[in-house]
Amino acid sequence: KGIVALSSNTVPAVSSARDQLGIEDEIKIVGISVPESSRADMEAGKMSGVVLWQPFDLGYLTMQLAVDVLEGNAPTGSTYKSPLSGKNMTTSFVDGSVVNYPSAGHKILADNEVILGPPIVWNLSNIDRFRGYPTDDHGMEYFLK
């Protein structure tokens, strides 16, 4: 049994509810969360990790792709790389291997959906890197204090 929490606020709330109900061993939690808000649960063995991407990368991709679609420069089925997104993205961890983001690019599917690229799976092996982005101008300083 498990719960998929689909926003950064719900992972800690679901974890708290699970603890209050005393069902820690019965329910697994997976979801999208700011790593720091799930650190205690990871350290206590209550969850193995969380997923998060850079919100500004999604914004950059959206705006650049909109311009390129209007100009006819983003054909369906292509692998699309926005020149804006991914500049400050930390290394993505997928199944323990290191993948530089967005090395695979953003995929434009046949039904015109765009896949942003690999998320970062944060766990105890890399959670300390959440505060260690490659540059100081990533825009998240306010949230990392």
Secondary structure, 3 states (H helix, E strand, C coil): CEEEECCCCHHHHHHHHHHHHCCCCCCEEEEECCHHHHHHHHHCCCCCCEEECCHHHHHHHHHHHHHHHHCCCCCCCCEECCCCCCCCCCCEEECCEEECCCCCCEEECCCCCEECCCCEEECCCCHHHHHCCCCCCCCCHHHHC
